[in-house]
């Protein structure tokens, strides 16, 4: 689980999910940025949805199977995302 780089406190799973939308530390209120390493790891998630849609084109799945795949991928992303998050005090360049 990630830690705040300012106050060095651990951030819980639930707080990390909230920090996806609001990037302030719940303990000290200082803005935290996703580190470059965690942004590179989470970029893999961006490729999962196009894979589902291309699989739908090639295999001609029905709409409910495609919707089920999208729901499963979303659940996987939200359940694993807090474990790959790392924070920094300042915004780091991606490269």
GIKA-V396737 format. One record per run of one state. SS is the DSSP state (2 for helix, 1 for strand, 0 for the rest). FROM is the first residue (numbers start at 1). TO is the last residue. If there is no record, write none. Layout:
# GIKA-V396737
ss=SS from=FROM to=TO
ss=SS from=FROM to=TO
This chain:
# GIKA-V396737
ss=0 from=1 to=2
ss=1 from=3 to=3
ss=0 from=4 to=9
ss=1 from=10 to=10
ss=0 from=11 to=12
ss=2 from=13 to=19
ss=0 from=20 to=23
ss=1 from=24 to=24
ss=0 from=25 to=30
ss=1 from=31 to=31
ss=0 from=32 to=32
ss=1 from=33 to=34
ss=0 from=35 to=35
ss=2 from=36 to=59
ss=0 from=60 to=62
ss=2 from=63 to=84
ss=0 from=85 to=86
ss=1 from=87 to=88
ss=0 from=89 to=95
